[in-house]
Amino acid sequence: MVERNVSSIIFYARSPGGSRPSIVVFGSRRILEEKIRGLGVCVTGVGNQSSRLKRLFTVLKEVRRDPPDVLQSQHFFANSYVGLVARLLQVSGIGAMRNNGCSEVNASGLFGGWLNLHLPSIMAANSQMAVEYAVTQGVPASRLYFCQTWWIRSGSNLRPPLQRDRLSSSPWVVW
Protein backbone atom coordinates (compact mmCIF):
# COMPACT_ATOMS: atom_id res chain seq x y z
CA MET A 1 0.00 0.00 0.00
CA VAL A 2 2.83 2.42 0.76
CA GLU A 3 4.11 2.04 -2.77
CA ARG A 4 0.65 2.90 -4.12
CA ASN A 5 0.41 5.95 -1.84
CA VAL A 6 3.76 7.23 -3.07
CA SER A 7 2.77 6.35 -6.64
CA SER A 8 -0.38 8.46 -6.35
CA ILE A 9 1.61 11.47 -5.16
CA ILE A 10 4.00 11.08 -8.07
CA PHE A 11 1.04 10.55 -10.45
CA TYR A 12 -0.54 13.85 -9.41
CA ALA A 13 2.65 15.85 -9.18
CA ARG A 14 4.01 14.64 -12.52
CA SER A 15 0.77 15.37 -14.39
CA PRO A 16 0.82 18.29 -16.87
CA GLY A 17 1.25 21.53 -14.96
CA GLY A 18 2.12 19.62 -11.80
CA SER A 19 4.96 20.32 -9.44
CA ARG A 20 8.12 18.29 -8.87
CA PRO A 21 7.81 16.00 -5.84
CA SER A 22 10.82 15.01 -3.77
CA ILE A 23 11.04 12.03 -1.45
CA VAL A 24 13.10 11.36 1.67
CA VAL A 25 13.48 7.62 2.29
CA PHE A 26 14.24 6.24 5.76
CA GLY A 27 14.47 2.60 4.78
CA SER A 28 16.21 0.67 2.08
CA ARG A 29 13.99 0.17 -0.95
CA ARG A 30 16.58 0.36 -3.70
CA ILE A 31 14.37 -1.06 -6.46
CA LEU A 32 11.57 1.40 -5.77
CA GLU A 33 14.05 4.26 -5.37
CA GLU A 34 15.49 3.53 -8.81
CA LYS A 35 12.02 3.41 -10.39
CA ILE A 36 11.05 6.69 -8.71
CA ARG A 37 14.30 8.36 -9.78
CA GLY A 38 13.59 7.13 -13.30
CA LEU A 39 10.45 9.30 -13.23
CA GLY A 40 12.57 12.37 -12.56
CA VAL A 41 11.79 12.52 -8.84
CA CYS A 42 14.54 13.48 -6.40
CA VAL A 43 15.03 10.71 -3.79
CA THR A 44 17.18 11.29 -0.70
CA GLY A 45 18.04 8.40 1.59
CA VAL A 46 18.64 9.04 5.29
CA GLY A 47 18.21 5.48 6.60
CA ASN A 48 21.96 4.83 6.85
CA GLN A 49 22.34 7.42 9.63
CA SER A 50 22.15 5.85 13.06
CA SER A 51 21.32 9.06 14.90
CA ARG A 52 17.76 10.41 14.79
CA LEU A 53 19.17 13.90 15.23
CA LYS A 54 21.41 13.46 12.17
CA ARG A 55 18.41 12.22 10.18
CA LEU A 56 16.40 15.24 11.31
CA PHE A 57 19.12 17.67 10.20
CA THR A 58 19.54 15.85 6.89
CA VAL A 59 15.81 16.04 6.21
CA LEU A 60 15.81 19.74 7.16
CA LYS A 61 18.82 20.45 4.93
CA GLU A 62 17.30 18.65 1.94
CA VAL A 63 13.87 20.22 2.29
CA ARG A 64 15.32 23.74 2.71
CA ARG A 65 16.93 23.47 -0.76
CA ASP A 66 13.50 23.53 -2.39
CA PRO A 67 10.94 24.56 0.23
CA PRO A 68 7.52 22.95 -0.24
CA ASP A 69 3.97 24.08 0.39
CA VAL A 70 3.30 20.71 1.98
CA LEU A 71 5.47 18.19 3.78
CA GLN A 72 3.75 14.81 4.13
CA SER A 73 4.65 11.68 6.03
CA GLN A 74 3.70 8.25 4.69
CA HIS A 75 4.51 6.44 7.95
CA PHE A 76 3.65 7.18 11.57
CA PHE A 77 7.28 6.80 12.72
CA ALA A 78 8.27 9.70 10.41
CA ASN A 79 5.57 12.08 11.70
CA SER A 80 7.85 13.80 14.21
CA TYR A 81 10.37 14.62 11.47
CA VAL A 82 7.62 16.04 9.28
CA GLY A 83 6.01 17.96 12.13
CA LEU A 84 9.23 19.55 13.32
CA VAL A 85 10.67 20.37 9.88
CA ALA A 86 7.31 21.76 8.72
CA ARG A 87 7.13 24.02 11.77
CA LEU A 88 10.70 25.24 11.27
CA LEU A 89 10.02 26.04 7.60
CA GLN A 90 6.52 27.40 8.36
CA VAL A 91 4.74 25.07 5.93
CA SER A 92 1.93 22.58 6.33
CA GLY A 93 2.97 19.25 7.83
CA ILE A 94 0.74 16.22 7.35
CA GLY A 95 1.23 13.15 9.50
CA ALA A 96 -0.01 9.62 8.79
CA MET A 97 -1.90 7.14 10.96
CA ARG A 98 -2.97 3.65 9.99
CA ASN A 99 -4.85 0.84 11.65
CA ASN A 100 -6.32 1.70 15.03
CA GLY A 101 -3.69 4.33 15.91
CA CYS A 102 -2.91 2.73 19.26
CA SER A 103 -0.58 0.09 17.80
CA GLU A 104 1.53 2.72 16.02
CA VAL A 105 1.79 4.91 19.12
CA ASN A 106 2.80 1.90 21.23
CA ALA A 107 5.38 0.77 18.65
CA SER A 108 7.04 4.22 18.84
CA GLY A 109 7.38 4.19 22.63
CA LEU A 110 5.90 6.61 25.15
CA PHE A 111 7.82 9.74 24.11
CA GLY A 112 8.17 8.91 20.39
CA GLY A 113 4.51 7.97 20.18
CA TRP A 114 3.48 11.29 21.73
CA LEU A 115 5.75 13.27 19.36
CA ASN A 116 4.57 11.38 16.28
CA LEU A 117 0.96 11.94 17.29
CA HIS A 118 1.18 15.62 18.26
CA LEU A 119 3.88 17.32 16.15
CA PRO A 120 2.22 17.29 12.70
CA SER A 121 -0.26 20.15 12.30
CA ILE A 122 -2.57 17.85 10.33
CA MET A 123 -3.06 14.10 10.72
CA ALA A 124 -4.46 11.91 7.93
CA ALA A 125 -5.79 8.57 9.15
CA ASN A 126 -7.02 5.64 7.09
CA SER A 127 -9.44 4.43 9.77
CA GLN A 128 -12.10 6.04 11.90
CA MET A 129 -10.72 4.09 14.88
CA ALA A 130 -7.36 5.89 14.49
CA VAL A 131 -9.14 9.26 14.45
CA GLU A 132 -11.10 8.38 17.60
CA TYR A 133 -7.94 7.12 19.33
CA ALA A 134 -6.06 10.32 18.50
CA VAL A 135 -8.86 12.41 20.02
CA THR A 136 -8.66 10.37 23.24
CA GLN A 137 -4.92 11.14 23.31
CA GLY A 138 -5.49 14.90 23.17
CA VAL A 139 -5.18 15.65 19.46
CA PRO A 140 -7.83 18.25 18.55
CA ALA A 141 -10.47 16.79 16.22
CA SER A 142 -10.01 19.82 13.94
CA ARG A 143 -6.52 18.54 13.03
CA LEU A 144 -7.65 15.01 12.14
CA TYR A 145 -8.83 13.82 8.75
CA PHE A 146 -10.23 10.43 7.88
CA CYS A 147 -8.99 9.57 4.39
CA GLN A 148 -10.55 6.40 3.12
CA THR A 149 -8.19 4.59 0.77
CA TRP A 150 -9.68 3.55 -2.54
CA TRP A 151 -8.54 3.25 -6.13
CA ILE A 152 -10.09 3.28 -9.58
CA ARG A 153 -9.02 0.56 -11.99
CA SER A 154 -8.16 2.00 -15.39
CA GLY A 155 -7.25 -0.75 -17.81
CA SER A 156 -4.47 -2.71 -16.13
CA ASN A 157 -3.33 0.18 -13.91
CA LEU A 158 -4.61 1.43 -10.57
CA ARG A 159 -4.88 5.18 -10.32
CA PRO A 160 -6.10 7.68 -7.73
CA PRO A 161 -9.71 8.78 -8.24
CA LEU A 162 -9.58 12.60 -8.00
CA GLN A 163 -7.83 15.44 -9.78
CA ARG A 164 -5.51 17.45 -7.56
CA ASP A 165 -5.16 21.18 -7.05
CA ARG A 166 -1.98 22.73 -8.35
CA LEU A 167 0.66 23.55 -5.78
CA SER A 168 2.81 26.65 -6.11
CA SER A 169 5.91 24.72 -5.09
CA SER A 170 7.15 21.14 -4.96
CA PRO A 171 5.70 18.72 -2.39
CA TRP A 172 8.06 16.68 -0.21
CA VAL A 173 7.17 13.23 1.01
CA VAL A 174 8.91 11.59 3.96
CA TRP A 175 8.64 7.86 3.34
N, C-alpha and C positions, 0 to 999 in steps of 0.2 A: 504493500500500500504506500509506503514512503516513496518508492520510486515513482508511482503514479502521481502522488502529490507534487513532487518536484517536477515531473513531466508536465503537469498542468500549468505550473508557474512559467516554465520555459515556453510552453505552447502559447500562452497569452502574451508574454513579454516579447516573443520573437515574431508575433503576428505583424502585418504591415502597420507601420506607425507606432509600434510598440517600443518599449524601452529595452535596455540591455540588462538582464539580470546577472547577478554575481552570486556565487555560492561559497560558503565556508563549510568545509567538511571536517567533522571531528573524528570520524572513523576511517577505516581503510576499505574503500569500495573502488578499487582501481579501474575495473571494467566500466562501471557507471561513470566514473570521473572522465575517462577517455571519451565515452560517448557524448557526455555533456560538453566537454571541451570541443569536440567535433562540431557541435552546433554553434560554436562561437561564444560560448558562455565562459566567463572567468571562474575558475575553481581554485580555491585556496585551501590547502590541507593544514590543520593545526593539531591533528591527532597524535603526532609524534612528540609533542611537548608534554613532559610529565607534570609540569606545574600548571595548575588552573589559572594562576595569576599570569603566567607567560601566555597561555592561550587567550586570556581576556585581552591582554595588551596587543597580541597579534591580530585578533579580531578587530579591535579598535583601530589599529594602524591601517589594516586593509580597508575597512569601511570608510575611514576618513579620506582615502584617496579619491573616492567617488561617492560622496554622501547621498544616501537614498531618501526617498519620501517615507518609505516603509522598510522596517527590518523585521523579518518574520522567522520564527523558530518552527522547525518541523518535528522536534522532539522535546518532551518535557524537560529532560536534563540540560538542554541548552537554553531554557527560558531565562535563567539568571544572566547569561551573557547578553542575550538580546535585550532584556530589560535595562541592564546597566548601560550598555553601549548606546541604546536608543535615547536614554535620558541624557547622557553626556553630549550626544550630538543633536539633541532636541528634535527628534523625529518620532514617529509612531513606532512602537514596539509591540509586536503581536506574539504572544506565547501560545503553546499548543498543549492540549490535554486530551488524552485518549482513555478509553475504558471507563472505569468508575471514578477516576481521579485519585482515590485513596491509595491504590497500589503504586502509582507513580510517585506520589508524595513520600510514601514509606520507603520506596526503593532509593530515594535521594537522601534519606536520613532526615533527622529533625530540622537542622539548620538549612541544609540544601533544599529540602522539600518546601520549607517556608519561603526561601528566596525564589525558587522556581515558580511558586504559586503567586507571590505578591509583587515581584519586580516588573513584569511586563504590564504596560498600561492597558492592554487589551488581551483577553484570553479567549482563544477559539477552542471549543471542545466538540468532540464528535459524538458525545452522548449526553443526554439530559441528566443522567446520574452524576457525571463529572461536574456539570454546572451546579447542581444541588449540593454536591460535596464542597465545592469551592466556596459557596455562600456560607456553609456551616463553618468554614475555616476563616471567615472574615473578609473574603474578597467581595467588594460591592457588586451586586447583581448588574449594575449599569456597565461594568467592565467585562462582562461575560457574554459570549455569543455561542449559541448552539449551531454548529455547521454540519448538517447531515451530509454524509459522503454519498454521492451517487454519480453515475457516469452514463453517458449516452453512447451506444454502440453505433459507429459510423463505418460501414463496410467491415473490414477486419481490425479496425483500430478503435480503441476507447478514447473518448475525448471529453473534456469538461463541458457542461451543458450551457453555460452562460457567456455572453460577451463581457469583456472587462472594460473598465474605464481606463483612459490613458493616464499614465503617471508622468509628472514633469521631470522626474529623474529616474535612475535605475534602481529597481528593488534589489535588496540583498536577502538571501535566505541562509539561515544557519541550520545546517543539516547534520 
